[in-house]
Amino acid sequence: MHVLVLGAGPTGLVTAMVLAKEGHRVTVVDQDPPPPVGGPDRVFADWKRPGVGQFSVAHILLPAGYGRLRHELPDVVDQVLERGGRPHNVIAGALRLMPQGAAEPDDARFATVAARRPVLEAALLAAADHTDGVTVRRGTRARGLRTEVPSGAGVPHVTGLVLDEGEHLSADLVVAASGRSDIAALFPEVGRQPRHIERGWRYYTRHFRSSDGGAAPHMPWPLHHHNSVSIVVVPGDSDTWSVSLVTSDRDQGLRGLAREEAWHRAIALYPGPAPWAKGEQVGAAVAMGGVRSTRRQLVCAGRPLVTGLVALGDAWATTNPQFGLGMTAGILHAGLLRDVLRETDVRDPVELALRFAADTERQLEPLRAGLARWDTYRWAEIDADIRGEVHHCDDEGWIQHVVGRTGGLQDAAVMRAMGEIGFLLVDPATAMSKPGLTARFTELAAGAPRYAEGPDRGELLAAVG
Ligand SMILES: Cc1cc2nc3c(=O)[nH]c(=O)nc-3n(C[C@H](O)[C@H](O)[C@H](O)COP(=O)(O)OP(=O)(O)OC[C@H]3O[C@@H](n4cnc5c(N)ncnc54)[C@H](O)[C@@H]3O)c2cc1C
């Protein structure tokens, strides 16, 4: 079988490698150029990827995604490590800050590899280039789908891609791994059902390295929520790390965070993450707005809009990036497609479309929907911050989150449960089923502040200026 993959981001490359290992021939096309030759700092500074707006923003690979790669595509992990990637345990830093925070043997499940996004992608590309059956064509833009309407089927069947230069590529299956760009703009065939779009987030990211040449400090818990902003601190390769301030896209008052002095004055107000903003800055600061959660369905009301085409990773759905789900969702989606293709004949395209949609709905949709629900409450909380009010909400899941985000970091067992849920190692019900855990949550709820230590909105606005 020949599979065409549109997009050589993490989802497209992992899909290509996973399917090639099944014996399929895979061609990947991507409009962006290949990475420059050189070390990780050169790749980070000079690889321009106009097709991926968030390319230079902080990225962390969740332990669930890392575990899949290590198990199924170990060459990728080796390539990341060769490029300065660092083994990283996502709870180790937070455990160090706890009196009863001794490591336990099965904390190895919280392992991942830390690398800046361009470095991680260069490693994925190198691994794909070494994989028999995979051909990656860079600098190649697709401008449309090749389709036919088989008699009696009633919906278009995709048979390949039309490239910008007019070249036609044919395939038994086309995989859209084209990221946040709306596939309906390219392929009107899939545009009949409008894409569901939520409101968005705005990122203000800076990368750092120790100014005295020393190793990076131990990373704390990666995500903290405060009045009006969330702060994400994640490690990178080659002793780098990044700090991001995340606001609601609608928060005009904090747009000044794009300015260097304002960003530094603001981060200095947060005792937890402030030390991580004291290094030497690496590369340019990035301010990115319009980070929206989206969802596209190619099967509606039990009927495919199109056959011969599946959408994976961000081309299927995008979620709030603070939780770092994106790349891991793409990796899981690639495995899901592989499993569907093992059991479904590509010559029965309607069955393939239905089965892929059903499995996506069962395995990935709950993760997307959970984060979309979280966004709704967090936006309401930030809107209340902006109005100077305290947000109230009766949703039990949200109340548990508010307790966990400050209180949970005082207790190793609660923190491990939060890590298992947040890093996608087990489902929430399983994580919370451990004896005594719910009672401990309730105990912590009594004294837990709403937000991690930091300024109120007035102080923050004064610092931003
Ligand atoms: C601010 C921000 C922070 C994030 N942080 C994290 C994080 O910490 N951890 C995490 O896991 N995820 C994070 N994400 C999400 C992550 O970036 C995405 O989930 C990931 O990029 C999805 O990979 P993908 O391969 O599906 O799509 P992409 O990486 O977007 O790749 C799509 C590719 O398709 C190409 N393409 C599109 N159209 C065409 C065409 N017509 N012809 C040829 N090529 C085309 C594009 O050029 C691009 O190379 C973050 C996202 C944002 C916005």
The ligand as an SDF file (V2000), in Angstrom:
LIG
                    3D

 53 58  0  0  0  0  0  0  0  0999 V2000
    2.0520   27.9600   21.8170 C   0  0  0  0  0  0  0  0  0  0  0  0
    2.0530   26.4650   21.6760 C   0  0  0  0  0  0  0  0  0  0  0  0
    2.7590   25.6760   22.5800 C   0  0  0  0  0  0  0  0  0  0  0  0
    2.7320   24.2910   22.4520 C   0  0  0  0  0  0  0  0  0  0  0  0
    3.3780   23.5170   23.3840 N   0  0  0  0  0  0  0  0  0  0  0  0
    3.3370   22.1720   23.2680 C   0  0  0  0  0  0  0  0  0  0  0  0
    4.0130   21.3280   24.1970 C   0  0  0  0  0  0  0  0  0  0  0  0
    4.6220   21.7790   25.1650 O   0  0  0  0  0  0  0  0  0  0  0  0
    3.9530   19.9850   23.9770 N   0  0  0  0  0  0  0  0  0  0  0  0
    3.2720   19.4330   22.9410 C   0  0  0  0  0  0  0  0  0  0  0  0
    3.2550   18.2150   22.7920 O   0  0  0  0  0  0  0  0  0  0  0  0
    2.6160   20.2020   22.0700 N   0  0  0  0  0  0  0  0  0  0  0  0
    2.6270   21.5390   22.2020 C   0  0  0  0  0  0  0  0  0  0  0  0
    1.9680   22.3120   21.2980 N   0  0  0  0  0  0  0  0  0  0  0  0
    1.1980   21.6470   20.2370 C   0  0  0  0  0  0  0  0  0  0  0  0
    2.1340   21.1940   19.1390 C   0  0  0  0  0  0  0  0  0  0  0  0
    2.8820   22.2730   18.6450 O   0  0  0  0  0  0  0  0  0  0  0  0
    1.2930   20.5780   18.0180 C   0  0  0  0  0  0  0  0  0  0  0  0
    0.3970   19.6790   18.5870 O   0  0  0  0  0  0  0  0  0  0  0  0
    2.1660   19.8780   17.0060 C   0  0  0  0  0  0  0  0  0  0  0  0
    2.8760   20.7950   16.2360 O   0  0  0  0  0  0  0  0  0  0  0  0
    1.2710   19.0620   16.0760 C   0  0  0  0  0  0  0  0  0  0  0  0
    2.0610   18.4090   15.1600 O   0  0  0  0  0  0  0  0  0  0  0  0
    1.4810   18.0870   13.7300 P   0  0  0  0  0  0  0  0  0  0  0  0
    2.5480   17.3050   13.0570 O   0  0  0  0  0  0  0  0  0  0  0  0
    0.1200   17.5410   13.8500 O   0  0  0  0  0  0  0  0  0  0  0  0
    1.3320   19.5150   13.0030 O   0  0  0  0  0  0  0  0  0  0  0  0
    2.4460   20.5980   12.6680 P   0  0  0  0  0  0  0  0  0  0  0  0
    3.5800   20.4920   13.5910 O   0  0  0  0  0  0  0  0  0  0  0  0
    1.7400   21.9110   12.5780 O   0  0  0  0  0  0  0  0  0  0  0  0
    2.9610   20.1900   11.2240 O   0  0  0  0  0  0  0  0  0  0  0  0
    2.1450   20.3530   10.0960 C   0  0  0  0  0  0  0  0  0  0  0  0
    3.0280   20.4360    8.8710 C   0  0  0  0  0  0  0  0  0  0  0  0
    2.2200   20.4230    7.6960 O   0  0  0  0  0  0  0  0  0  0  0  0
    2.7610   21.3190    6.7620 C   0  0  0  0  0  0  0  0  0  0  0  0
    1.7130   21.6960    5.8040 N   0  0  0  0  0  0  0  0  0  0  0  0
    0.5090   22.2530    6.0910 C   0  0  0  0  0  0  0  0  0  0  0  0
   -0.1770   22.4720    4.9390 N   0  0  0  0  0  0  0  0  0  0  0  0
    0.6130   22.0330    3.9230 C   0  0  0  0  0  0  0  0  0  0  0  0
    0.4850   21.9940    2.5090 C   0  0  0  0  0  0  0  0  0  0  0  0
   -0.6090   22.4340    1.9030 N   0  0  0  0  0  0  0  0  0  0  0  0
    1.5010   21.4850    1.7710 N   0  0  0  0  0  0  0  0  0  0  0  0
    2.6340   21.0240    2.3740 C   0  0  0  0  0  0  0  0  0  0  0  0
    2.8200   21.0590    3.7040 N   0  0  0  0  0  0  0  0  0  0  0  0
    1.8330   21.5490    4.4710 C   0  0  0  0  0  0  0  0  0  0  0  0
    3.2420   22.4850    7.6300 C   0  0  0  0  0  0  0  0  0  0  0  0
    4.2000   23.2600    6.9610 O   0  0  0  0  0  0  0  0  0  0  0  0
    3.8310   21.7200    8.8160 C   0  0  0  0  0  0  0  0  0  0  0  0
    5.1830   21.4190    8.6080 O   0  0  0  0  0  0  0  0  0  0  0  0
    1.9950   23.6960   21.4020 C   0  0  0  0  0  0  0  0  0  0  0  0
    1.2860   24.4900   20.4930 C   0  0  0  0  0  0  0  0  0  0  0  0
    1.3000   25.8600   20.6370 C   0  0  0  0  0  0  0  0  0  0  0  0
    0.5010   26.6840   19.6700 C   0  0  0  0  0  0  0  0  0  0  0  0
  1  2  1  0
  2  3  1  0
  2 52  2  0
  3  4  2  0
  4  5  1  0
  4 50  1  0
  5  6  2  0
  6  7  1  0
  6 13  1  0
  7  8  2  0
  7  9  1  0
  9 10  1  0
 10 11  2  0
 10 12  1  0
 12 13  2  0
 13 14  1  0
 14 15  1  0
 14 50  1  0
 15 16  1  0
 16 17  1  0
 16 18  1  0
 18 19  1  0
 18 20  1  0
 20 21  1  0
 20 22  1  0
 22 23  1  0
 23 24  1  0
 24 25  2  0
 24 26  1  0
 24 27  1  0
 27 28  1  0
 28 29  2  0
 28 30  1  0
 28 31  1  0
 31 32  1  0
 32 33  1  0
 33 34  1  0
 33 48  1  0
 34 35  1  0
 35 36  1  0
 35 46  1  0
 36 37  1  0
 36 45  1  0
 37 38  2  0
 38 39  1  0
 39 40  1  0
 39 45  2  0
 40 41  1  0
 40 42  2  0
 42 43  1  0
 43 44  2  0
 44 45  1  0
 46 47  1  0
 46 48  1  0
 48 49  1  0
 50 51  2  0
 51 52  1  0
 52 53  1  0
M  END
$$$$
